[in-house]
Amino acid sequence: MPLMRETTRTSAIAPRRELIILSDLHMGRGKNTETGRFFALEAFFYDDDFLRFCRYLCADATKRGASLRVIINGDVFDLLRIEPEQGDPALPLIDRRYGAIHTPELAARMAHQILLGHPNFVRGIAELLRSGHEVIMLAGNHDIEIQWESVRDEIRHALENVLAEEGGPKSVRWALLGLRFEDWFYYEPGRIWVEHGCQYDPENAFRYPLRHDVPTDPEAVRETEHDMPLGNFFQRYLYNGFGHVTFIVPTSRANPRYLRYLLVNQPRLLFGVLASHLPFVFQVLRRLAKAAMHSHQNLKRVHEGVLARLAVGSGLGERLYTVDKMKETNADAFHATRSLTKQFVFALGLITLISLSGLGLWFVGLMAISELRGAGFGLRAFLFLILNFLMAGAAVATLTYSLLRAPSVEHGKAALRAAQKLVDLMDVPIVTFGHTHEETLSRLSRPNGGRAWFYNTGTWIAVFTHDVLMPRERVQYTYLRVRHDEGELVHWSPGRGEPLPVILLDETGSDGFGLAPVAAPPPPAKPAPVVAKPAEAPALAATTAATVPSANVTGATDASDAHDMNGAPMTISAKQA
């Protein structure tokens, strides 16, 4: 049966669908059937939970008579964290070690292997489609190749095989009409803007991310290797070397945490990987130098062509060109590597200077002790021991501080700025990204003065990014649920078989990611005397109750929303204005 391509179901009545938005599953090749174990670079082990989640969505929607649109907002596959193919001896050694350039054929093979390794993920999506719901898939920085039709055809084919198990050709074709792919974003005017969000992260932004038409230009295919963000570079050329120990790292700010963990827990692995990578350092740097000198003209032309088509097809016109210019591309792999090299040289020089200074102070102390007049051998030996003890203690304290200190991090300010600009441009009450693996709720302002909200939907894999303890599970199936124009950040609980609110806390004095300083409440105004007839009291009480804000978005960030009129805490949330 021929595969179904981009088209939609039609009906006489098309009510607004509820939205379910999740991201960052980072599926690899799943379980190795030859060994019975998962592949070393796999990060997603929760297919059964995902299938139960999809069945819950179908059952709950049927009970309420609702129609769903499930949006998988990027990084559903992880084409960066795949073991390289070893079969072709003609490939250069560096390609066999780190993987070859992602051609449409290679990307399709990788997607096929991922889908084979995660059959219950495919089954869950198929059950959503069979129940009449829609599924939309967007690209992320780890699966940007999902824009290519060769990869999309693999997804369609896998779903078709599952759907055919319980239906004929007509029902399969009808179900597949609910599957859509978007090259960049999902947008409902006046309601929501959805995209992966990597373009607003300086370490993970592509210069030319729109690549749907790349397979038609062999030169553009080669140029994709040269448009590699720093995060992709580290994942491919360093993090994969640590195997299962290293989970997905959405930002290089996690590097110190990984280094501390490996030094304390697996030093042999750390030094072994570094030693095995040394022969390839110059080859990688040479590849980066070629990337910097490359013009990217073909890739740029493809990007601009897709952008023009999207601008017309979406009706956004110049606004979409404005959004495209918002991407943060100042930290591509070449420039960032050059910057890191300078930082390494500076750090090495600083360590040398500190070491020499410490040695000089020790020598000065030794000479001072030796020149003490009237001091016997015992006193000099005692002072010498104290000097060595103080110098050793200072060295240990410095090393301990360097290993255990939490790096100062500006949590997602670039993403928050981008979200506010998107609200200004699109005038929507909800903007949502994925990518960072950290659940977030932030209050924004609409052009008309009303409230808007920015959400990050976190991830469905293990989190190893926080320097502080957070009130979340290590693996938490977070998603955004939008009913009408109101959103709620929840997580699926397999044990309870239902979603639970995501716990987000205010941080006193923070002006960072969605948190505002808590202002002191104004003094209460002196109430004016009111004369009311006894019969009017119930009506007055009813009017007062109706003015209390409703709550549908868990995690209020405004202090006034979190207390009642007497100052008592309330479990409420923010409603879209």
TORMARDO-292350 format. One line per 8 residues: their letters; for each residue x, y, z of C-alpha. Coordinates in Angstrom, 2 decimals, decimal comma. Layout:
BEGIN
a> X Y Z ~ ...
% end
This chain:
BEGIN
mplmrett> 0,00 0,00 0,00 ~ 1,50 3,40 -0,93 ~ 2,53 5,60 1,95 ~ 0,30 8,54 2,86 ~ 1,93 11,95 2,65 ~ 1,00 15,37 4,08 ~ -2,77 15,66 4,06 ~ -5,42 15,99 6,75
rtsaiapr> -8,77 14,55 7,73 ~ -11,82 16,57 6,81 ~ -15,18 16,72 8,54 ~ -18,26 18,91 8,56 ~ -17,60 19,93 12,17 ~ -14,02 20,64 13,25 ~ -13,99 21,70 16,92 ~ -10,83 23,08 18,47
reliilsd> -8,75 20,14 19,67 ~ -7,13 19,79 23,04 ~ -3,36 19,87 22,82 ~ -0,94 17,42 24,43 ~ 2,69 18,58 24,04 ~ 5,76 16,61 25,03 ~ 9,36 16,49 23,90 ~ 12,85 15,06 24,33
lhmgrgkn> 12,40 11,29 24,43 ~ 15,86 10,81 22,86 ~ 15,22 7,29 21,62 ~ 18,20 5,30 20,40 ~ 18,34 1,81 18,92 ~ 16,56 0,23 21,87 ~ 17,24 -3,39 22,79 ~ 19,85 -5,47 21,01
tetgrffa> 18,05 -8,68 20,03 ~ 21,35 -10,59 19,79 ~ 22,41 -9,89 23,38 ~ 19,06 -9,25 25,04 ~ 20,47 -5,99 26,45 ~ 19,95 -2,39 25,46 ~ 22,51 -0,75 23,21 ~ 25,17 1,13 25,16
leaffydd> 24,06 4,58 24,00 ~ 20,33 4,06 24,65 ~ 18,70 6,61 26,99 ~ 14,96 5,83 26,66 ~ 13,82 2,68 28,47 ~ 10,18 3,59 29,04 ~ 8,26 2,30 26,02 ~ 5,72 0,42 28,12
dflrfcry> 4,97 3,55 30,14 ~ 4,58 5,54 26,93 ~ 2,12 3,00 25,55 ~ 0,05 3,14 28,76 ~ 0,16 6,94 28,56 ~ -1,23 6,90 25,02 ~ -3,97 4,47 26,06 ~ -4,90 6,73 28,96
lcadatkr> -5,13 9,72 26,60 ~ -7,46 7,78 24,30 ~ -9,68 6,49 27,12 ~ -9,90 9,86 28,86 ~ -10,69 11,68 25,62 ~ -13,40 9,14 24,76 ~ -14,98 9,53 28,20 ~ -15,07 13,33 27,85
gaslrvii> -15,95 13,37 24,16 ~ -12,75 15,31 23,35 ~ -10,48 15,29 20,32 ~ -6,72 15,48 20,85 ~ -3,79 16,84 18,92 ~ -0,57 15,32 20,31 ~ 2,53 17,35 19,45 ~ 5,93 15,70 19,89
ngdvfdll> 8,13 18,76 20,04 ~ 11,52 17,60 18,86 ~ 14,28 15,16 19,87 ~ 11,93 12,18 19,79 ~ 14,85 10,38 18,09 ~ 18,49 10,86 18,97 ~ 20,43 10,51 15,75 ~ 23,54 11,91 17,46
riepeqgd> 23,62 9,16 20,09 ~ 23,72 6,14 17,79 ~ 26,55 3,63 17,57 ~ 28,40 4,26 14,25 ~ 28,10 1,69 11,49 ~ 31,27 -0,44 11,32 ~ 30,59 -2,47 8,19 ~ 32,23 -0,36 5,48
palplidr> 36,07 -0,51 5,68 ~ 36,24 2,16 2,96 ~ 35,02 4,78 5,42 ~ 37,70 6,97 7,00 ~ 38,74 5,91 10,49 ~ 37,27 9,06 12,04 ~ 33,87 8,28 10,46 ~ 33,98 4,71 11,75
rygaihtp> 34,84 6,04 15,20 ~ 32,35 8,92 15,42 ~ 29,90 8,27 12,60 ~ 29,67 9,39 8,99 ~ 27,92 12,46 7,62 ~ 24,16 12,09 7,97 ~ 22,93 11,54 4,44 ~ 19,21 10,96 3,77
elaarmah> 19,92 7,24 3,32 ~ 21,90 6,92 6,55 ~ 19,35 8,95 8,53 ~ 16,54 6,72 7,21 ~ 18,44 3,58 8,26 ~ 19,00 5,01 11,71 ~ 15,31 5,92 12,06 ~ 14,36 2,41 10,93
qillghpn> 16,63 0,88 13,60 ~ 15,21 3,17 16,29 ~ 11,63 2,28 15,42 ~ 12,45 -1,44 15,42 ~ 14,00 -1,05 18,87 ~ 10,97 0,77 20,31 ~ 7,89 -1,17 19,14 ~ 5,64 0,03 21,98
fvrgiael> 6,37 3,64 21,14 ~ 5,15 2,95 17,61 ~ 2,14 1,09 18,99 ~ 1,23 4,02 21,25 ~ 1,28 6,51 18,38 ~ -0,73 4,07 16,25 ~ -3,44 3,79 18,93 ~ -3,76 7,57 19,06
lrsghevi> -4,20 7,72 15,28 ~ -6,60 4,77 15,22 ~ -8,77 6,55 17,82 ~ -9,16 9,55 15,54 ~ -6,66 11,85 17,24 ~ -3,91 13,77 15,47 ~ -0,15 13,46 15,97 ~ 2,27 16,17 14,88
mlagnhdi> 6,04 15,69 14,98 ~ 8,54 18,57 15,01 ~ 12,31 18,47 14,61 ~ 14,85 19,11 17,37 ~ 18,60 19,56 17,35 ~ 19,19 15,81 17,90 ~ 16,80 14,75 15,12 ~ 16,87 17,66 12,71
eiqwesvr> 16,88 15,05 9,92 ~ 13,23 14,32 10,69 ~ 12,55 17,11 8,20 ~ 13,63 14,74 5,42 ~ 11,00 12,67 3,65 ~ 13,19 9,56 3,78 ~ 13,03 9,64 7,60 ~ 9,32 10,50 7,62
deirhale> 8,60 7,58 5,30 ~ 10,23 5,22 7,80 ~ 7,89 6,53 10,50 ~ 4,84 6,21 8,26 ~ 5,83 2,70 7,24 ~ 6,32 1,54 10,85 ~ 2,91 2,95 11,83 ~ 1,28 1,44 8,78
nvlaeegg> 2,50 -2,03 9,75 ~ 1,04 -1,72 13,25 ~ -2,25 -0,22 12,06 ~ -2,65 -3,00 9,48 ~ -2,70 -5,60 12,26 ~ -6,20 -4,53 13,30 ~ -7,66 -2,81 10,24 ~ -8,01 -2,91 6,49
pksvrwal> -6,38 -0,59 3,96 ~ -9,13 2,03 4,26 ~ -8,87 2,30 8,03 ~ -5,07 2,44 7,79 ~ -5,20 5,27 5,26 ~ -7,74 7,14 7,39 ~ -5,60 6,77 10,53 ~ -2,42 7,95 8,77
lglrfedw> -4,23 11,12 7,69 ~ -3,92 12,18 11,33 ~ -0,10 12,13 11,17 ~ 1,62 15,39 10,28 ~ 5,18 16,69 10,26 ~ 6,25 20,31 10,64 ~ 9,69 21,54 9,63 ~ 9,94 24,13 12,38
fyyepgri> 6,93 25,15 14,51 ~ 3,28 24,63 15,30 ~ 1,15 27,78 15,49 ~ -2,50 28,42 16,23 ~ -3,35 32,13 15,88 ~ -4,44 33,62 19,17 ~ -3,76 30,39 21,06 ~ -0,23 28,93 21,05
wvehgcqy> 3,24 28,84 19,52 ~ 5,21 25,57 19,78 ~ 8,80 24,86 18,72 ~ 11,73 22,88 20,07 ~ 13,64 25,95 21,24 ~ 17,23 24,97 20,43 ~ 17,53 27,97 18,12 ~ 17,46 30,29 21,14
dpenafry> 20,27 28,40 22,89 ~ 23,68 29,80 21,80 ~ 25,25 26,36 22,17 ~ 22,67 24,45 20,12 ~ 21,49 26,77 17,34 ~ 21,92 25,97 13,65 ~ 22,66 28,77 11,23 ~ 20,47 27,12 8,60
plrhdvpt> 18,01 24,80 10,37 ~ 15,34 24,49 7,64 ~ 16,51 21,41 5,73 ~ 13,46 19,78 4,17 ~ 14,83 20,23 0,63 ~ 18,46 19,33 1,44 ~ 18,23 15,79 -0,05 ~ 17,70 17,32 -3,51
dpeavret> 21,14 18,98 -3,38 ~ 24,18 16,72 -2,73 ~ 26,35 19,74 -1,94 ~ 23,86 20,91 0,68 ~ 23,94 17,42 2,23 ~ 27,72 17,73 2,68 ~ 27,35 21,22 4,09 ~ 25,07 20,01 6,90
ehdmplgn> 28,18 18,54 8,56 ~ 29,69 22,02 8,68 ~ 26,66 23,65 10,30 ~ 27,07 21,87 13,62 ~ 26,21 23,57 16,93 ~ 28,56 23,19 19,87 ~ 26,15 20,91 21,75 ~ 25,94 18,50 18,81
ffqrylyn> 29,71 18,60 18,47 ~ 30,30 17,60 22,10 ~ 27,64 14,88 21,97 ~ 29,11 13,27 18,90 ~ 32,85 13,66 19,52 ~ 33,07 13,38 23,31 ~ 30,00 12,39 25,33 ~ 29,23 9,23 23,35
gfghvtfi> 32,66 7,90 24,33 ~ 31,47 7,47 27,92 ~ 28,70 5,08 26,88 ~ 25,78 4,56 29,24 ~ 27,33 6,71 31,99 ~ 26,62 9,93 30,14 ~ 23,00 10,86 29,63 ~ 21,96 13,52 27,17
vptsranp> 23,60 16,86 27,95 ~ 21,40 19,74 26,76 ~ 24,07 22,32 27,59 ~ 27,85 22,37 28,04 ~ 27,26 23,99 31,44 ~ 26,80 20,39 32,64 ~ 30,43 19,59 31,77 ~ 31,78 20,42 35,27
rylryllv> 29,14 18,18 36,84 ~ 30,08 15,27 34,61 ~ 33,77 15,86 35,23 ~ 33,26 15,85 39,00 ~ 31,13 12,69 38,81 ~ 33,64 10,82 36,66 ~ 36,65 11,91 38,74 ~ 35,02 10,69 41,92
nqprllfg> 33,24 7,57 40,65 ~ 34,92 6,35 37,46 ~ 38,35 7,93 37,03 ~ 39,63 5,01 34,94 ~ 36,82 5,51 32,44 ~ 37,49 9,25 32,27 ~ 41,21 8,92 31,58 ~ 40,66 5,95 29,29
vlashlpf> 38,23 7,90 27,08 ~ 40,51 10,95 27,01 ~ 43,47 8,78 26,04 ~ 41,51 7,01 23,29 ~ 40,29 10,35 21,91 ~ 43,72 11,99 21,71 ~ 44,68 10,47 18,32 ~ 41,57 12,03 16,79
vfqvlrrl> 41,88 15,54 18,24 ~ 43,80 16,98 15,32 ~ 41,51 15,32 12,78 ~ 38,46 16,79 14,50 ~ 40,05 20,24 14,70 ~ 40,98 20,04 11,03 ~ 37,39 19,14 10,18 ~ 36,21 22,15 12,18
akaamhsh> 38,67 24,41 10,38 ~ 37,28 23,24 7,05 ~ 33,78 23,94 8,33 ~ 34,74 27,51 9,23 ~ 36,14 28,13 5,75 ~ 33,12 26,62 4,01 ~ 30,69 29,06 2,44 ~ 27,46 27,11 3,20
qnlkrvhe> 25,93 28,69 0,10 ~ 23,89 25,64 -0,90 ~ 22,60 25,05 2,61 ~ 21,77 28,73 2,94 ~ 19,83 28,65 -0,34 ~ 17,82 25,62 0,81 ~ 17,05 27,28 4,16 ~ 15,89 30,49 2,52
gvlarlav> 13,69 28,59 0,08 ~ 11,92 26,65 2,83 ~ 11,61 29,82 4,92 ~ 9,92 31,66 2,06 ~ 7,50 28,79 1,56 ~ 6,66 28,68 5,28 ~ 6,19 32,45 5,45 ~ 3,57 32,29 2,69
gsglgerl> 1,92 29,03 3,76 ~ 1,54 30,04 7,41 ~ 0,35 33,55 6,58 ~ 3,00 34,98 8,92 ~ 4,97 36,73 6,20 ~ 7,60 39,15 7,52 ~ 6,95 38,08 11,09 ~ 8,45 34,68 10,33
ytvdkmke> 11,58 36,29 8,89 ~ 11,85 38,24 12,14 ~ 11,62 35,04 14,17 ~ 14,29 33,41 12,00 ~ 16,66 36,28 12,80 ~ 16,17 35,70 16,53 ~ 18,27 32,52 16,51 ~ 21,45 32,54 18,60
tnadafha> 24,32 31,42 16,35 ~ 27,34 32,93 18,06 ~ 28,60 29,63 19,47 ~ 28,92 27,24 16,54 ~ 31,36 24,38 16,96 ~ 34,35 26,08 15,30 ~ 34,18 29,42 17,10 ~ 33,26 27,78 20,39
trsltkqf> 36,15 25,31 20,10 ~ 38,54 28,18 19,41 ~ 37,14 29,97 22,45 ~ 37,47 26,82 24,58 ~ 41,07 26,42 23,44 ~ 41,83 29,97 24,60 ~ 40,09 29,25 27,90 ~ 42,12 26,06 28,31
vfalglit> 45,40 27,88 27,68 ~ 44,34 30,60 30,13 ~ 43,35 28,02 32,77 ~ 46,63 26,15 32,28 ~ 48,57 29,38 32,70 ~ 46,56 30,28 35,80 ~ 47,18 26,86 37,36 ~ 50,90 27,18 36,61
lislsglg> 50,99 30,64 38,14 ~ 49,16 29,51 41,28 ~ 51,42 26,46 41,60 ~ 54,57 28,54 41,24 ~ 53,24 31,12 43,71 ~ 52,46 28,37 46,23 ~ 55,88 26,87 45,74 ~ 57,44 30,31 46,19
lwfvglma> 55,52 30,92 49,41 ~ 56,59 27,53 50,71 ~ 60,22 28,26 49,87 ~ 60,03 31,70 51,55 ~ 58,53 30,08 54,63 ~ 61,24 27,43 54,67 ~ 63,99 30,04 54,42 ~ 62,36 32,11 57,18
iselrgag> 62,26 29,09 59,48 ~ 65,88 28,24 58,67 ~ 67,03 31,77 59,52 ~ 65,32 31,90 62,91 ~ 67,90 32,80 65,49 ~ 67,87 31,11 68,82 ~ 65,43 28,45 67,66 ~ 66,40 24,89 68,33
fglraflf> 66,05 21,97 65,96 ~ 62,80 20,81 67,58 ~ 61,11 24,21 67,17 ~ 62,23 24,54 63,57 ~ 60,99 21,04 62,77 ~ 57,64 21,83 64,41 ~ 57,29 25,10 62,42 ~ 58,26 23,27 59,23
lilnflma> 55,54 20,68 59,83 ~ 52,98 23,43 60,44 ~ 54,03 25,15 57,18 ~ 53,63 21,93 55,20 ~ 50,30 21,25 56,87 ~ 49,00 24,73 55,99 ~ 50,19 24,48 52,37 ~ 48,71 20,99 51,95
gaavatlt> 45,44 22,11 53,54 ~ 45,23 25,10 51,19 ~ 45,83 22,85 48,18 ~ 43,18 20,33 49,28 ~ 40,68 23,11 50,05 ~ 41,24 24,69 46,64 ~ 40,85 21,36 44,84 ~ 37,72 20,47 46,84
ysllraps> 36,14 23,84 46,13 ~ 36,90 23,52 42,42 ~ 35,30 20,07 42,25 ~ 32,24 20,66 44,40 ~ 31,25 24,24 43,73 ~ 28,11 24,83 41,69 ~ 28,81 26,91 38,58 ~ 26,87 30,13 38,27
vehgkaal> 24,21 29,61 35,61 ~ 21,77 32,01 34,04 ~ 18,81 29,69 33,68 ~ 17,32 30,03 30,23 ~ 17,35 33,80 29,91 ~ 17,86 33,58 26,15 ~ 14,84 31,27 25,83 ~ 12,74 33,54 28,03
raaqklvd> 13,66 36,58 25,95 ~ 12,76 34,68 22,78 ~ 9,43 33,60 24,25 ~ 8,54 37,20 25,10 ~ 9,43 38,32 21,57 ~ 7,24 35,55 20,16 ~ 4,33 36,72 22,33 ~ 4,89 40,27 21,07
lmdvpivt> 4,98 39,13 17,44 ~ 2,21 36,53 17,46 ~ 0,01 37,81 20,32 ~ -0,56 34,32 21,72 ~ -1,20 33,47 25,40 ~ 1,04 30,39 25,37 ~ 4,58 29,77 24,09 ~ 6,20 26,40 24,75
fghtheet> 9,64 24,91 24,07 ~ 11,44 21,71 24,95 ~ 15,18 21,18 24,62 ~ 16,54 22,18 28,06 ~ 15,19 19,11 29,93 ~ 14,01 21,38 32,75 ~ 10,32 21,99 33,41 ~ 9,57 25,69 33,48
lsrlsrpn> 6,65 28,07 33,94 ~ 7,20 31,78 33,35 ~ 4,82 34,69 33,17 ~ 5,02 36,97 30,13 ~ 3,07 40,02 28,94 ~ 0,86 40,25 25,85 ~ 0,78 43,36 23,65 ~ -2,69 44,22 24,98
ggrawfyn> -1,41 44,18 28,54 ~ -2,82 40,76 29,44 ~ -0,91 37,77 30,71 ~ 0,87 35,15 28,64 ~ 2,79 32,09 29,76 ~ 5,98 30,35 28,75 ~ 6,32 26,61 29,40 ~ 9,16 24,18 29,00
tgtwiavf> 8,00 20,57 28,90 ~ 11,19 19,00 30,27 ~ 12,11 15,50 29,15 ~ 11,08 11,86 29,45 ~ 14,58 10,56 30,24 ~ 16,79 10,66 33,33 ~ 17,86 14,17 34,35 ~ 21,43 14,93 35,36
thdvlmpr> 21,51 18,71 35,07 ~ 20,68 20,20 38,47 ~ 23,20 21,37 41,04 ~ 20,51 21,48 43,72 ~ 17,90 19,03 44,87 ~ 14,61 19,58 43,08 ~ 11,12 18,28 43,98 ~ 10,89 15,99 40,95
ervqytyl> 11,46 12,38 40,07 ~ 14,72 11,53 38,35 ~ 12,61 10,26 35,44 ~ 9,43 12,30 35,08 ~ 7,04 12,06 32,12 ~ 6,19 15,74 31,83 ~ 3,84 17,22 29,25 ~ 1,78 20,35 28,65
rvrhdege> -1,99 19,96 28,46 ~ -3,90 22,79 26,76 ~ -7,69 22,90 27,00 ~ -9,29 25,87 25,30 ~ -6,74 28,65 25,92 ~ -5,47 27,42 29,27 ~ -2,40 25,30 29,86 ~ -1,35 23,02 32,67
lvhwspgr> 2,06 21,46 33,15 ~ 1,57 17,90 34,42 ~ 3,42 14,60 34,46 ~ 2,12 11,12 33,73 ~ 2,20 8,76 36,70 ~ 2,29 5,12 35,55 ~ 1,65 3,94 39,11 ~ -1,55 5,95 39,50
geplpvil> -2,57 5,73 35,88 ~ -3,28 9,47 35,69 ~ -1,47 12,80 35,35 ~ -0,25 14,72 38,39 ~ 0,72 18,40 38,70 ~ 4,35 19,30 38,16 ~ 5,82 20,91 41,27 ~ 7,48 24,27 40,60
ldetgsdg> 8,67 26,55 43,37 ~ 9,20 30,28 43,57 ~ 12,75 31,41 44,24 ~ 12,91 34,47 46,48 ~ 14,50 37,46 44,81 ~ 15,01 35,76 41,47 ~ 14,39 37,63 38,26 ~ 15,38 34,66 36,16
fglapvaa> 13,50 31,96 34,42 ~ 9,89 32,79 35,04 ~ 10,31 33,98 38,59 ~ 9,74 37,52 39,75 ~ 10,85 39,13 43,01 ~ 8,10 38,91 45,58 ~ 6,83 42,41 46,24 ~ 5,35 43,41 49,55
ppppakpa> 1,56 43,58 49,35 ~ 0,07 47,10 49,48 ~ -1,58 48,12 52,75 ~ -5,27 47,23 52,81 ~ -7,56 50,09 51,96 ~ -9,95 51,18 54,65 ~ -13,35 49,73 53,70 ~ -16,12 52,22 53,09
pvvakpae> -19,30 51,64 55,05 ~ -21,86 49,66 53,10 ~ -25,54 49,71 53,91 ~ -27,32 46,70 52,46 ~ -30,67 45,18 53,02 ~ -30,63 41,66 54,51 ~ -32,16 40,24 51,33 ~ -29,28 41,53 49,26
apalaatt> -26,56 39,78 51,24 ~ -26,65 36,45 49,35 ~ -26,36 38,25 46,03 ~ -23,40 40,24 47,32 ~ -21,71 37,04 48,51 ~ -22,28 35,36 45,16 ~ -20,77 38,32 43,33 ~ -17,72 38,25 45,56
aatvpsan> -17,18 34,52 44,99 ~ -17,41 34,92 41,22 ~ -14,51 37,37 41,18 ~ -11,99 34,88 42,61 ~ -9,60 33,84 39,78 ~ -9,91 30,28 38,55 ~ -6,87 28,04 38,40 ~ -5,77 25,74 35,65
vtgatdas> -2,01 26,18 35,34 ~ -0,11 24,65 38,21 ~ 2,86 26,64 39,50 ~ 1,83 30,27 39,95 ~ 4,69 32,72 39,69 ~ 2,87 35,77 41,00 ~ 2,80 36,15 44,77 ~ -0,66 37,70 44,67
dahdmnga> -2,00 34,59 42,95 ~ -0,77 32,34 45,74 ~ -2,68 33,81 48,69 ~ -6,26 34,53 49,53 ~ -7,59 37,89 50,70 ~ -6,48 37,16 54,27 ~ -2,94 36,25 53,25 ~ -3,42 32,49 53,66
pmtisakq> -1,68 30,24 51,06 ~ -3,88 28,86 48,28 ~ -3,17 26,01 45,87 ~ -4,04 27,86 42,72 ~ -2,46 28,70 39,42 ~ -2,48 31,31 36,75 ~ -5,23 31,65 34,21 ~ -4,54 33,03 30,75
a> -5,59 36,65 30,56
% end
